[in-house]
Amino acid sequence: MYSEQVLEHFGNPRNVGGVEDPDGFGKAGDAPCCPEDQAYFWIQVADGRIAEVKHKTLGCPVAIVASSMTSVMAQGKSLRETRMRSPGKGRNDG
């Protein structure tokens, strides 16, 4: 039913934990379909790129896998590439 990659990320999620003194923090959850799922992300930025990304995710296997895979994909990307913004700026700013 699930691909090997999905099963691997569920059994061994990447980048779990928090970042000391993060440059950014995000929280997602409370979706109508899965209100118990909660994902917290922390990033450290260096030279405009995500130098470190960590997450703590509580929820179903799909939520855990999505957070793990997202953290892997975001690592090393610029803030523009990930569509993340500095605190206080909206998606349509800069």
Secondary structure, 3 states (H helix, E strand, C coil): CCCHHHHHHHHCCCCECCCCCCCEEEEEEEECCEEEEEEEEEEEEECCEEEEEEEEEECCHHHHHHHHHHHHHHCCCEHHHHCCCCCCCCCCCC
